[in-house]
Structures are given as C-alpha cells and as structure tokens.
Amino acid sequence: MSNHGQQSVPTVSDVPVGINATGTRSESDSMGSIEVPADRYWGAQTQRSLLHFSIGDDRMPKAVYHAYGHVKKAAAIVNGDAGRLETWRRDLIVSVTDDVIDGRLDEHFPLFVWQTGSGTQSNMNVNEVISNRCIQLTGGELGSKTPIHPNDHVNMGQSSNDTFPTAMHIATVAVITDRLLPAANSLLRTLQEKAHAWRGVIKIGRTHLEDAVPLTVGQEWSGYAAQLHQALDRVDAGVRGLYPLAIGGTAVGTGLNAPDGFGTDVAAQIAAQTGRPYMSADNKFAALGGLDAMVAASAALRSLAVVLMKIANDIRWSASGPRAGLGELILPANEPGSSIMPGKVNPTQCEATVMVCIQVIAHDTAVAFAGTQGNFELNAMRPIIIDNVLHSATILGDMCAKFTEYCVSGIELNRDTIAGYVDRSLMLVTALSPVIGYEKAAAIAHRALADDSTLRDAALATGFVDGDDFDRVVDPAKMIGIDNSDRS
C-alpha cells in the first residue's frame, strides 16, 4: 500500500468538470506558497512556470497532455494492481485521466513550449490537475493534496525524465498515424489513379528545365506516386522507432524509486489502451540521454516534405499560363488570384504545399540540432523537439488533405498543348542517334532550332535521312518504353 498514510475511502461525487470560483487560491510546493487562479485545477509548479516562462504565444501542444493521460492512467493501474496504490485511489486517478485523454481538461494545461528542457513543469501540470480534480470529486479542499497527492500518488514510480519522452512518443505516433498518414495515403491513391488514367498520353519530358525525350503523363505521375509511397514507408519506419518507451528509467535511467518491472508493465498498459505495440525500451540510458527516435521521425517527415514539394512545384509549373506558360495542366479554379488583375487564377494549393514543406524542413533542422544536445544522462531540449515534430506532422497531414481535395483530384490535361509540344520537340532527334550517329543528329537539331523549322524538315534538308526512315524512327509512341497496347 501507499506509504503516505492510510485514509478512509472517500465518497466520490459526480461533479461536472470546472470550478465555479473567482479570484485566487493559495497553492504550495517545495518552494513555498503562490496564488493561482481559483477557477483552474493547476497548482503551484504550473503557476511558477507561467510566471517564469511567459515567452511568446507558443503553448505546449495539447496532444502531449492527451498522451500524458495515457501514461498516468497506465501507471495508476500498474501501481494499483501491485498494491502500491489503494484501489480507490487507483480508480479515482484512472477516471480523471480519461478526462485528460479525451481533452475535457485541455483549458487547464496552459504552459508555454519554452520551459525547463526536461518537461518537468508539463509533467507537474498534469499531476496537479489530476490531483485537484480528484480532490474536487471527493469534496476536498483544492490545493490540499488530500486525498490524492500530485507527486506521491499521481507521479508514483515516475520522473519527468522518463514520462515526458514517453508522452512525446505516444503523442507523435497518434498525430502521424491518425492525422497525417490517412491524408497522405489518400493523396497517394489519387496520384496513382491519375497515373493510370493518363498512361497513354504522350508528352515531352524535361531535364535541366529544357526539352528532353518523350514519356507519358502517366509515367511522369507514376514517378510522383512512387516517390510518395517511398516517403510514406520512411514515415512508417519512423513511427515504428517510437514504440520503445523510456518509462521505467525514472531520473537517470537506473529506475530508482520504480519497482522492478514497472516500465514493462506500464508500457504494456499503454499498448492495451492505445492499441499500438508500445514496449519498454531495452536501454533506458539511451532513451533518456538521447532523443534519437524523435530525430528519426522528424527526418522522415522532412523526407515526405521534400517529395511533396517536388510534386507541388512540378504541378504548378506544368499548369503555368494560361497563355504565356507551359500550360500542360489545368488546375481547379478555387478562388480569385489577384486583387488587381481580373480573371487571374493562381496555383494556390501548390503554393501552400510548398510553404508547408519549407516549414517542415526548417522544423527538422531545429529538431536535429536539439537532438545533438543530449548531455550525459538527459537531453534537455525536449519541448522544442516535440513542438516542432507535432507541428510538422499536423500541417503535413492537413496540407495533404487540402492538396488532394482542392487541387490534385480536379486536375485536367490540356491535351492540345501537350500534343503541340510533342510535335515541335527537337529532342525527338535522339531516336536518330543509333541510325545516323550523334553528331549528325545534333546537326539536325541545331538546324531546326536556327531555322525555326520542324525536326522533320531539318532532317530532310541535311540529307542525313530520308522521309520514310525519319517517320519510321522518329515515332514518339516507340520512344516511351511501354507496349502500345497499354496506351489509351
């Protein structure tokens, strides 16, 4: 049982979330007393953090606190089942952690990202809110720490040093799995559908931003789909790297003040709660002293951003025009594009995608740098890492959803323009190289460019090839590397 005094089982009332009070109340911690808003569940350590770290408008993401709810719930269950925490205390804490997980206590988690690098104040914010909510449910005095103490009961067997990275992993997996991957996979399916639909439309390829040999629009878009598929494989690998949890390492990785097997049991509980294969990390010193799995997950998000930027840029360049650009693609017209030029429509979804990707790449730079700052038994750059990773995953997921719905799904081909580029391309001369040699083929291309003539006219003028041979060899349909039967 708990070594912090026996107490009769209190009556638990069904009190709605919220405190009907005004002014302030006094809360205390090891530093002394401090006034906190009377209508908030948080305590002294949360209030001190608000005072000392009111930096900018960047708040710790709520996903971290929802994940922390799983940690505290699992710890209470394990401690209760082992007899270290009375059953009624276990059940009371568990009932409140469900409110934390479901977001019903979000307004009571106000802390800034810029706080102690271990995340101690966010951990204590959770502990204090759970404690005071439990006290309210039992009719006690808020701030009394009775009958549920934030440290002795809610934080039993734990440290900020192992619970915060555990919550980081849980939150990151949740946002990537529930918000990013469904949207990104929807985009992937749309790209694959477009690639199939356009598999027989021949166009001119471009390398170095200059004309190249032909391929089909479908082949080009199959490349986009394959790149995205590969990027999502890397994101999946990043998620798998987050399943090992630091819980059980407590302060420095030794597990001091945590019972034997505590980390394994809590990880198993978290796995059961979330339906994801979490486990206790094999080496807690690595789990606390470094944040390598978070850095790897961020790198995977960066890889996804790189691919999405390539796709978005190709689409907006291919759609440039409508009269003075490439004009191969016709994008959905979602909104007016200019406050001064009537009728202008811009590739806004592509532009937003590029901006999101730039932000994600910048976030990853910060995450990688923060990941290098593990000193001895602790990396104390955790808040900036989790804030950046969660923001990256969130905006990538939302952008994929919007990009798919308002751009990619509605793209159409300007087939006349595409065919015109094929007809006037000089690089079709490449097919003549094996027949007449590279130098003569180059001479034909140069002449056609100089004379502003067709490639066929230039070829015949040089005398290097006759009309029948030119028509037989320089056939775009034979240059695209797929069987003609696959064309539609």
N, C-alpha and C positions, 0 to 999 in steps of 0.2 A: 504494500500500500504506500501512498504518498507519505513522505517523512515530514510533511509540513503541517501536521496537526490534523486530528480527526474532527469531523464536523457532522452533525446530524444532516440527514438528507433533506434539502430544502424543497419547498413546493415550487414547481415551475409553472408560470402563468403564460397564457397565450397573449403576449403583448406585441402589438404591431411594431415593425421597425421604425425607429425615430424617437427623438427625445423632445418632449414638449417643455422647453425651458428657455429662458433668456438670460443674458449676462454671461458670467463665467463661473466656473467652479475650480477648486484647488485640486491639482493632481501632484503627485510626488514621485521621484525616482531617487537613485543614489546620490544625485547632485543636490537634492532639496526639492522645494515646492515651486510650482509655477501655475499661473492661471491659464485655463483652456476654455474655449467656448462651451457654454453649458449645453448646447444642443448637439454636440458632437461626441462620438464614442471614444475618440482617441485620447491618449494620456500625455504624460509629461515628456517622454522622449520624442514623440511626434511633434509636440509643440515646440520643443527646443530646435528640432530640425527646421521647422517652418521659420523660426526666428533667424537661425544662423545661415540658412541656405536658400533664402528667397532670391534666387538668381534666374532672371528671365521668366519665360512663361512655360518652360518645358517641365511637364509633370511625369512622374513615373507611370508608364503605361498600365492601364487597368488590367491588361492581360497578365501582368506579373502578379497582381493580387489575386486574381482568379486562380492562377496556378498555385499560389501560396495557400489558398484554401484547401487544395488537394493535399499539400504537404502537411498542414496542421491537422487535417482530418485523419490522414493515414497514421500520423504519429500518435494521435489520441487513441485510435483504435488499437494500435500495437501496444501502447503503454497500458491501456485498459485491459486488454486480453491477457497481458502478462501479470496483472495485479499490481502494477506500479501506480496506477491511477484508478481511483474508485469508479465503479461502474456508472454511478450517476454523474460524476464529473466528465467521464468519457462521453456519455450520451449527450450531455449539455453542450460540450465543446463541438461534438460532431454536428449537432443540429444548427449551431451558429456557422460553422464552416460551410455548410450547404448554402447559407445565405451569401457568404463570401464568394463561393464558386459561381453562383448564379447572378452575381452582380447587384444584389439588393442592398449591399453596403458600400457601393462604389463612392458615394459622396464623402465617405469617412476616410478615404485614402488620398490625402491631398499633397503628398510630398513631391518635391522637385527632383528631377533627374540628378541634379548637381548636389550630391550629398556624400556622406562617407563612402569610400570606394568599395567597401565590403558589402554595402547594402544593409548594414545593421539597423539603420533608422527605419527602413521599409519593413524589415522583419519585426521590429518592435511596434511599428504602426499596426501591423496585423495582429500581433499578440495583444496589444492594448485594446483594439477594437473588439476582438473576440472576447476578451476578459470582461469589458464593460457591458457588452451586450448580454453575456451570460449573467452578470450581476443584475442587470435590469430585469431579465426573465425570472430571476429568483427573488425579486423585490428588495434587493440590497441597495447599498449606497454607492453610486458611481464613483470610481476612483479609490474605493476602499480595498480593492484587490481581493475581496472576500465575497463569495466562496471560490472564485476562480482567479488565480494569480497569473498575470501575463508571462512571467518567467518560469515560476515553479511548476505550473500546470500546462499552459498552452505551449511553452517552449521546452517542455521536459525532454531531456536527451538530445537536445539540438543546440546548434550555434548558427548565427548568421552566416558563418563561413562555409557551412555545408548546406543550409537550407536555401540561401539566396541563389547559388548556382543551380541547385535542384529546381527551384522555381523558374529560373531562366530557361532551362532545358524544356520544362513542361510547357511554358508559355510559347516558346519558339516553335515547338512541334505542333502545338494547337493552331497557331496562326498560319503556318506554312501548309499544314495538312487540310485545315478546314476552310481557309480563305484563299490561299494562293493557288494550290495545286488544282482544285476544281476549275478555276477560271482559266489557268494556263492550259489545262488539258482540253477545255472547250475551244480555246484558240487553236490548239494543235489539230483537233478534228476538223475545224473549219479550213485550215490551211491544206490539210490532206484532201478534203472534198474539192477545193478549188484546183489543186494539182491534178486530180483525176479528171475533173470536168474540162480542163484546158490542156490535156495531154497531147492533143493533136494540132494545137495552134502554133505554127512555126513563127519564131521571132528572131531578131538579130541579138546575139549575145554582146556583152560589153565587158572589156577588160581594160584597166587603166583609164576608165571613163571614155574609152574610144571603141569604135565598132570592132566586133570580133565575129567569129564564125557563128552559124545559127544553132539554135536549140529550140525546144518548145517551151511555151509559157508553163506548161505542166511540169517540165523538167526543172525549170527555174524555181517554181513554187515547191516542188518536192524537196529541193535543197533547203528551203526555209523550214519545211516541216521536219526534215531530218535534223537540222541544227537545233530546233526547239525540242525535239524528242531527246536528243543527246543532253541538252542542258537540263531537262527535267530529270533525267537519270542521275545527273550530278546533284540536283537538289534532293532527290530521294536518298542518295548516299549520305548527304549532309544530315538529313533527318535521322537516318539510322545511327549516325555517330552521336546523336543526342540522347539515345536511350539509356546509356550508363549514367547513373546519378551519383552526385557527391554525398548524398545523405548517409550519415553514419560516421563521417570523418570528424565531426564537431569542429574544434578550433583550428587544429593544425594538421589533421589527417590521422591522428592516433586513435580517435574515437573516445577520448576522455569524457567521462560522465554519460556516455551512451552504453547501454547494456550490450552484451555480446549478441551479435546477430540483429541488432536494431536496424542498421542500414538495409540489410537484406529484406527484413520483414516490412519495413516502411516502403521500400521500392516495390515490393510485391503488392502491397495495398494500393499504391498509386497506379500500378498496372491494372489492377482489378477495377479501380474507379474510372479510369480513362479508357480502358480497352486497348491500351498500347503497351508494347513489350518492354517496359522500363525494368531496369535491374540496378543493383548496387554496383558502382564502379569497382573494378578489381584493385586499383591503386588510388587511394584517397589523397595521397600527397600530390599526385598529378592532377586530380580533379579539383583540388583547392588551390594549388600553386600555379596552375595554368588554366586557360580557358580555350584550349585548342579546338575542342569540338564546336564551340561557338564561332571561332575564327573560320573553321572549315565550312560551317553552314553559311556564314556571310560570304565566303568566297564562291560558294555555289550560287547564291543569289546574284552576285556580281556576274558570274558566267551567264546566267539567264538574262541579265540586263544587257550584256554585250550582244547576245543573239537577238533580242527584241529590238535593240537599237538598229542593228543591221537590217532587219526586216522592215521596220518602220521607215528608215531612210530610203531603202530601195523603192518602197511603195510610193512615198511622196515624190521622189524624183521621177519615177515612171509615170506618175499622174500629173507632172508639171505641165502647165499650159494655161488655158486650153488651146491657145493659138501659137504661142512662142516657146513651148517647152517640148518635152518628149511626147507627152500625150498618149501613152500606150494604155494607161488605166483610167477608168472613170470612177471617181470616189463618190460616195453618198454626199449630198449637199445638206449638211446638218444645220448650218446657221450662216447668216451673212458674214462675209470675211473682212469687210472694211467699213470704217465709219465715213470714208470719203469717196471710195470708188464703188459706185452702184453695180450690183450684179457680181461682185467678186466673191468667190468661194475658195476657202483655204483648206489645206490638209490638216485640220486642227487635231484630229485624233492622233495622227502620226507625230505631230509636234509635241503633244502632251506626253506621248510614249517616250519620245527622245528625252524630254526633260526628266521624267521619272527615272529613266535609265542613268542619266547623268547623276541624279541624286543618289541612286543606289551605289554607283561606283564610288562616289565621294564617301558615302557611309562606310563602305568596305575599307577604304583607306584608313578611316578613323578606327575601325574595329581591328584591323591588322596591327596598327600602331599600338592600340591599347593592349592587344594580346601579347605584345613583347614586354609589357611592363609587370609581369609576374616577378615579385621579389621574395626570394626564399619560400616560405610556406603559404603565400597568399598573393593572388593577383587582385589588386585593389582598384581596378578600373572597370568593375562590373556594371555599374549603372549606365555608363556611356555605351558599353557594348550591347546590352540588352535593348536600350532605347533605339539604337541605330539598326540593329538586326530586325526588331519588330516593325519599325517604320518601313524598312526596305521590303519586308515580306508583305506588309499591308498595302503599300502603294503599288507594288508589282501586281498583286492579286486584283486590286480594283482596276488597275490600268488594263490588264489583260481582259477583264470582263467588258469594259467600255470599248476597247480597241476592237474586240470581236463583234460586239453588237452594233456599234455605230460606224465601223469602217470596213473591216475585212469581209464580213458577211455580205455586204451590199456592193462590193467592188465588181465592176463590169469591165470588159475588154473593149477598147477602141480598135476593132479588127481591121478597119481600113488603114489606119495609121500604121499598125503593126505590119500589115502586108506591104505597105508602101516602103517601109524601111528595108524589108527583105529584098524587094525588087531593086532598090537602088544601092544596096550594100556593095562595097568594094571588097570586103573580106571574104566573100564567096570565092574569090580567086584562089584561096588556099587549096581548094579541091584540085586545081590545075597543077600544083607543085609537083606531085608524083608523075605527072604526064609530061610536062614541058620543062620542069626544073624551077627552082626557087627564084633565080634571077629574072627569067623571062616572065614568070607570074608577077613578080614585083613590078616589072616594067609596065605590064598591063594595068595594074592598079594605079600606078603613078600617072599614066596617060589618061585614064578615065577621070581621075581627080582634076588633072590640069585642064582637060577639055570639057569638064562638067558633062561627060557623056556616060552612057551605061557601060557596065563592065563588058557586056557582050560586044557592043560597038567598038570598044577599045581593043578587045581581043582580036576581033576580025581585022581591025586597022593595022595591027602589028604584023599580021600574017603568021603568028606563032601557032594558031589553032584555027580550024575551020568551024563553020557554024554547027554542023552536026556533032562534032566532037565536043564543042563547048556546051551544047544543050544536053548531051549525054552525061558529061562530067559535072558541070556546074548545076546541079539539081539540089536545092535546099532540102528536099524530102529525103535525099540519100545521105545527108550530112549530119543527121541528128542522133544517130546511134540507136535508134529503135526501129522495129519492124513496121512497115507501112500499115500492116493490119491493125496496129494499135492506135492508129490515128482516127479521130472522129471529126 
